[in-house]
Amino acid sequence: MFLLKTEYFNKIYIIKGFITGILLSTFIYLSHFEIEIKIINTILGLAGIYFLLTIPKKALFYAGFFTGIFWCYWMAISLQYYGIAYIAPLLLLGIGLVFGIIFLLFAFIDKLSFRILMIFAFLFISPFGFNWLKLELLFVDSYISTTKLSFALILLAMYFVIKLKRAKALAIVPLLFTLNFGNGEFIDTTKAKIFMPQMNVDQNLKWQKEHFDSLIKENFHQIFEAIEQKYDLVVLPETAFTVALNRYPEINNMLLELSKEIDIITGALYVEDNKIYNASYHYSKEQVQIAQKVVLVPFGEKIPLPKLFVDLINDIFYNGAEDYTQADKPTDFNILGEKYRNAICYEGTTDTIYENLGDTRYMIMISNNAWFTPSIEPTLQHLLLKYYSKKYGVTIFHIANGSQNRVYRP
């Protein structure tokens, strides 16, 4: 027992893991407080990778444990809206353990070359389908590119620093090929003039029946405001309408009527054949096109486990509710002759939604971040959208409830 305590709970390992977790997470919290100094993020990012490669094997578990919590603690905030806030400590512990074990596996074979290969392999892994802990993000607001090739060159540079005794300066060579000073954003103006109302509906109120009418009234107020200001398109956030619009003909017909004057995109539910979809509705010229969500949120909209466990979890924690159903492929909306890829919250931060873009240069992404505020979740989402906009050369119009609307340009 004493040996176990000495080997696995040595405070030196815990401290080194904690420091590594801080170095791998500080950029998120700096961005959260609108501190985006590229040289600081560059230094901290490189230091974090160096520590990840050099701390003792047993310290890696704590590095993963603290990194997982620093990046993902906000998941526990949403539990209050399901009436299961009491399991928040267990969820946080679970998050820490999952990433702690993953980081420990980086040194399954305790050699530097193996650790480098495992860390690079982690760039391609999404535990339980969740891909928000992306180490490339360390450099999204730095002087270093966020491509996987650049990350590989960083790992090579660190190998030189650690292994070469007299020629450590050679590490500069691969780092030079990672530098990205940027040429400023490319402004690609759309034909449509887009109205993006800033919505801040409290999640406590959003699904309560007594507030249904006032929420509907506010949605139509924003549409009328856009018409009055002569916009071409108005976009409302994810589940701005908290019902299946295809089952509410009165609201649906009102939106179709207004679409004579303006294009409308809004989030709502969609029900078909006893299946529930998280969807976007595009109303234009008295027609409606419905885009169902392609990538569901792990453990939020879909339980990524065998059906036996899915049914058990849904029965215990979600009163027997069924998972959402996902669509087979992304949907593009045509607005004034230009294509806009539809994305609903989480899927806008996955590679799947960017597949087969063709000549589509724009994305309309809607979110409801009120589930997780106040927290760093909107900040992490913001950094991910910066990353994906540049990776795929897409201009993203992000309209959210509970956090700031933004436009991301490649």
C-alpha positions in Angstrom: 0.0 0.0 0.0 2.9 2.3 0.9 4.6 1.5 -2.4 1.4 2.3 -4.3 1.1 5.6 -2.6 4.8 6.4 -3.3 4.7 5.4 -7.0 1.3 6.8 -8.1 0.5 9.6 -5.7 3.8 11.2 -5.3 3.2 15.0 -5.0 6.0 15.7 -7.5 4.1 13.8 -10.2 0.9 15.6 -9.3 2.6 19.1 -9.4 4.3 18.4 -12.7 1.1 17.1 -14.2 -0.8 20.1 -12.9 1.8 22.5 -14.4 1.6 20.7 -17.7 -2.2 20.9 -17.7 -2.0 24.7 -17.0 0.4 25.2 -19.9 -1.9 23.2 -22.3 -4.9 25.2 -21.2 -3.9 28.8 -20.5 -4.6 29.9 -24.1 -8.3 29.2 -23.6 -8.6 31.3 -20.5 -6.6 34.1 -21.9 -8.9 34.2 -24.9 -11.9 34.0 -22.5 -10.8 37.3 -21.0 -10.0 38.7 -24.5 -6.2 38.5 -24.1 -4.9 37.2 -27.4 -1.1 38.0 -27.5 0.5 35.8 -30.1 4.0 35.6 -28.6 2.6 34.5 -25.2 0.5 31.8 -26.8 3.4 30.7 -28.9 5.7 30.3 -25.9 3.1 28.7 -23.7 2.1 26.3 -26.4 5.7 25.2 -27.1 6.3 24.9 -23.3 3.2 22.7 -22.9 4.4 20.3 -25.6 7.9 20.2 -24.1 6.5 19.3 -20.7 4.2 16.7 -22.2 7.3 15.0 -23.7 9.6 15.3 -20.7 7.6 14.8 -17.5 7.8 11.4 -15.9 5.5 8.7 -17.2 3.4 8.6 -14.0 3.0 12.4 -14.2 1.3 12.1 -17.6 -1.8 10.7 -15.9 -2.2 13.9 -13.9 -1.4 16.0 -16.9 -4.3 14.4 -18.8 -6.5 14.5 -15.7 -6.1 18.3 -15.2 -6.1 19.1 -18.9 -9.4 17.3 -19.4 -11.0 19.2 -16.5 -9.5 22.6 -17.5 -10.8 22.1 -21.1 -14.2 20.3 -20.4 -15.4 21.2 -16.9 -18.3 23.1 -18.5 -20.0 19.8 -19.5 -21.2 19.5 -15.9 -23.0 22.8 -16.0 -25.8 21.5 -18.3 -26.7 18.7 -15.8 -28.8 21.2 -13.8 -31.3 21.4 -16.6 -31.9 17.7 -16.6 -32.3 17.7 -12.8 -29.2 15.6 -12.2 -26.7 18.2 -11.0 -25.8 15.8 -8.2 -23.7 13.7 -10.6 -21.6 16.7 -11.6 -18.6 15.6 -9.4 -18.8 12.1 -10.9 -18.8 13.6 -14.4 -15.8 15.8 -13.7 -14.0 12.8 -12.2 -14.9 10.7 -15.3 -13.6 13.4 -17.6 -10.4 13.6 -15.7 -9.9 9.8 -15.6 -10.6 9.3 -19.4 -8.0 11.9 -20.4 -5.7 10.9 -17.7 -5.6 7.3 -19.0 -5.2 8.5 -22.6 -2.2 10.7 -21.6 -0.7 7.9 -19.6 -0.9 5.7 -22.7 1.4 8.2 -24.5 4.2 6.5 -22.5 2.9 2.9 -22.6 6.4 2.2 -24.0 8.5 4.7 -22.0 10.7 6.0 -24.8 10.7 9.5 -26.3 10.1 8.4 -29.9 7.1 6.3 -28.8 5.7 9.2 -26.8 6.0 11.5 -29.8 4.2 9.0 -32.1 1.4 8.6 -29.6 0.9 12.3 -29.1 0.8 12.8 -32.8 -1.7 9.9 -33.2 -3.9 11.6 -30.6 -4.6 14.4 -33.1 -6.6 11.9 -35.1 -8.6 10.4 -32.1 -11.9 11.5 -30.7 -12.7 9.7 -27.4 -16.4 8.7 -27.5 -16.8 10.9 -30.6 -15.9 14.0 -28.8 -13.2 16.0 -30.6 -12.9 19.3 -28.7 -9.6 18.5 -27.0 -7.5 19.2 -30.0 -3.8 19.9 -29.2 -3.5 21.9 -32.5 -5.7 24.6 -30.9 -2.7 25.5 -28.7 -1.5 27.6 -31.6 -4.7 29.0 -33.1 -3.8 32.5 -31.8 0.0 32.2 -32.1 2.7 32.6 -34.7 2.6 28.9 -35.4 0.4 27.2 -38.0 -2.4 24.8 -36.7 -1.9 22.2 -39.4 -1.0 18.6 -38.4 2.3 18.9 -40.4 3.3 21.9 -38.3 2.5 19.9 -35.2 4.7 17.1 -36.4 7.5 19.6 -37.0 7.1 20.9 -33.5 7.4 17.4 -32.1 10.6 17.0 -34.2 12.0 20.2 -32.9 11.4 19.1 -29.3 13.1 15.8 -30.1 16.2 17.8 -31.1 16.0 19.9 -28.0 15.7 16.9 -25.7 18.2 14.5 -27.4 20.9 16.7 -28.9 23.5 17.8 -26.3 25.6 20.2 -28.3 23.4 21.0 -31.3 20.1 22.0 -29.8 20.0 25.0 -32.0 19.0 22.6 -34.9 15.5 22.7 -33.3 15.1 26.1 -34.9 15.1 24.6 -38.4 11.8 22.6 -38.2 10.2 25.4 -36.2 10.9 27.9 -39.0 8.6 25.8 -41.3 5.8 26.1 -38.8 5.7 29.9 -38.6 2.5 31.6 -39.8 2.5 35.4 -39.5 -0.8 35.7 -41.5 -1.8 38.1 -44.2 -5.0 39.4 -42.5 -8.5 38.1 -43.1 -9.8 37.7 -46.6 -13.1 39.6 -46.7 -15.5 37.6 -48.9 -18.7 39.6 -49.1 -21.9 37.7 -49.5 -24.7 38.8 -51.8 -27.2 38.5 -48.9 -27.3 41.1 -46.2 -27.6 38.9 -43.1 -29.3 39.9 -39.8 -27.8 38.1 -36.8 -29.9 39.1 -33.7 -28.1 38.6 -30.4 -30.3 36.3 -28.3 -29.8 35.6 -24.6 -32.7 33.4 -23.5 -32.1 31.8 -20.1 -32.0 28.0 -20.4 -34.2 27.8 -17.3 -37.0 29.6 -19.2 -36.4 28.2 -22.7 -38.4 25.0 -22.4 -41.0 26.1 -19.8 -44.6 26.1 -21.3 -45.5 29.3 -19.5 -42.8 31.2 -21.4 -43.6 29.6 -24.8 -45.8 32.5 -26.1 -43.3 35.2 -25.1 -40.4 33.3 -26.8 -42.4 33.0 -30.0 -43.3 36.7 -29.8 -39.6 37.6 -29.5 -38.6 35.4 -32.4 -41.2 37.2 -34.7 -40.1 40.6 -33.3 -36.5 39.9 -34.6 -37.9 38.8 -38.0 -40.0 42.0 -38.3 -37.0 44.0 -37.2 -34.9 42.5 -40.0 -37.6 43.2 -42.6 -37.9 46.8 -41.4 -34.1 47.3 -41.8 -34.3 45.7 -45.3 -32.1 42.7 -44.7 -32.2 39.7 -47.1 -31.8 37.0 -44.5 -32.5 36.7 -40.8 -31.0 33.8 -38.8 -32.3 32.7 -35.4 -30.3 30.4 -33.1 -30.5 26.6 -32.5 -34.0 25.6 -31.2 -35.2 29.3 -31.2 -38.5 27.6 -31.6 -38.7 24.9 -29.0 -41.2 22.8 -30.9 -41.3 20.7 -34.0 -42.3 23.4 -36.5 -43.6 20.8 -39.0 -46.2 19.9 -36.3 -47.2 23.5 -35.6 -49.0 24.6 -38.8 -50.0 28.0 -37.4 -46.4 29.1 -36.7 -45.1 27.4 -39.9 -47.7 29.2 -42.0 -46.8 32.6 -40.5 -43.1 32.0 -41.3 -44.0 30.9 -44.9 -46.0 34.2 -45.3 -43.1 36.3 -44.0 -40.7 34.5 -46.3 -42.3 36.5 -49.2 -40.3 39.5 -47.8 -37.2 37.9 -46.3 -35.4 34.6 -46.1 -35.6 33.1 -42.6 -33.3 30.4 -41.1 -34.3 29.2 -37.6 -33.5 26.3 -35.3 -36.3 24.0 -34.2 -37.1 20.4 -33.8 -38.4 18.2 -36.6 -40.4 15.0 -36.1 -41.0 12.3 -38.7 -41.9 8.7 -38.4 -41.6 8.9 -34.6 -38.0 10.1 -34.9 -36.8 13.4 -33.5 -34.3 15.6 -35.2 -32.5 18.8 -34.2 -33.0 20.8 -37.3 -32.7 24.1 -39.2 -35.6 25.4 -41.2 -35.0 27.7 -44.2 -38.1 29.7 -45.3 -37.8 31.4 -48.7 -40.5 32.5 -51.1 -43.2 30.6 -49.4 -41.2 27.3 -49.5 -39.4 25.6 -46.6 -36.3 23.4 -46.7 -35.4 21.4 -43.6 -31.8 20.4 -42.7 -31.4 17.8 -40.0 -28.3 17.6 -37.8 -25.7 15.3 -39.1 -23.3 15.0 -36.1 -24.9 14.6 -32.7 -23.4 15.7 -29.4 -21.9 12.7 -27.6 -23.9 12.1 -24.3 -26.0 15.1 -25.0 -28.0 14.1 -28.1 -26.7 10.6 -28.6 -25.2 8.1 -26.2 -22.1 6.6 -28.0 -22.4 3.2 -26.3 -24.0 -0.2 -27.0 -27.8 -0.1 -27.0 -28.1 -1.9 -23.6 -26.2 0.9 -21.9 -28.0 3.6 -24.0 -31.4 2.4 -22.8 -30.1 2.1 -19.2 -28.7 5.6 -19.1 -31.8 7.1 -20.8 -34.1 5.4 -18.3 -32.1 6.4 -15.3 -31.1 10.0 -16.1 -33.4 11.1 -18.9 -36.8 9.7 -18.0 -36.7 7.1 -20.8 -36.2 9.8 -23.5 -34.9 8.6 -26.9 -31.7 9.8 -28.5 -32.1 12.2 -31.4 -31.8 10.8 -34.9 -29.0 12.1 -37.2 -29.2 12.8 -40.9 -27.0 11.0 -43.5 -25.4 14.0 -45.1 -25.0 17.8 -44.7 -27.4 20.2 -46.3 -26.7 23.4 -48.3 -29.1 26.3 -48.4 -29.3 28.5 -51.5 -29.7 32.2 -50.7 -29.6 34.7 -53.5 -27.8 32.2 -55.7 -25.0 31.4 -53.2 -24.7 28.2 -51.2 -24.5 28.1 -47.4 -23.6 24.9 -45.6 -26.0 24.3 -42.6 -24.4 23.5 -39.3 -26.0 23.1 -35.9 -23.7 23.8 -32.9 -21.4 20.9 -32.2 -21.3 19.6 -35.8 -19.8 22.9 -36.9 -16.7 21.9 -35.0 -16.2 18.6 -36.7 -14.6 17.6 -40.0 -17.7 15.7 -41.1 -19.8 18.8 -41.8 -17.2 20.2 -44.1 -17.1 17.2 -46.4 -18.0 17.6 -50.1 -18.2 21.4 -49.9 -17.6 21.8 -53.6 -18.1 25.4 -54.4 -19.8 26.2 -51.1 -17.8 29.0 -49.4 -20.1 30.0 -46.6 -21.6 28.3 -43.5 -24.6 29.3 -41.4 -24.0 27.8 -37.9 -26.6 28.1 -35.1 -26.0 27.3 -31.5 -27.6 27.4 -28.1 -24.8 28.0 -25.6 -27.1 28.8 -22.8 -26.7 25.2 -21.7 -23.2 25.9 -20.6 -22.9 29.6 -19.6 -21.3 31.0 -17.7 -18.2 29.0 -18.6 -15.4 28.7 -21.1 -17.5 26.6 -23.5 -18.3 29.5 -25.9 -14.6 30.4 -25.9 -13.5 26.9 -26.7 -16.1 26.8 -29.5 -14.9 30.2 -30.7 -11.3 28.9 -31.0 -12.4 25.7 -32.8 -14.4 27.8 -35.3 -11.3 29.9 -36.0 -9.4 26.7 -36.6 -12.0 25.1 -39.0 -12.6 28.3 -40.9 -8.9 28.5 -41.8 -8.6 24.8 -42.4 -11.4 24.6 -44.9 -11.4 28.2 -46.3 -15.0 28.8 -45.2 -16.6 32.0 -43.9 -18.7 31.0 -40.9 -21.6 33.0 -39.7 -22.2 31.9 -36.1 -25.5 32.8 -34.5 -25.8 31.7 -30.9 -28.2 32.0 -27.9 -26.3 32.8 -24.7 -23.0 33.8 -26.3 -21.6 36.4 -28.7 -22.5 36.1 -32.4 -19.4 36.1 -34.6 -18.2 35.9 -38.2 -15.1 33.8 -39.0 -13.1 34.4 -42.1 -10.4 32.2 -43.5 
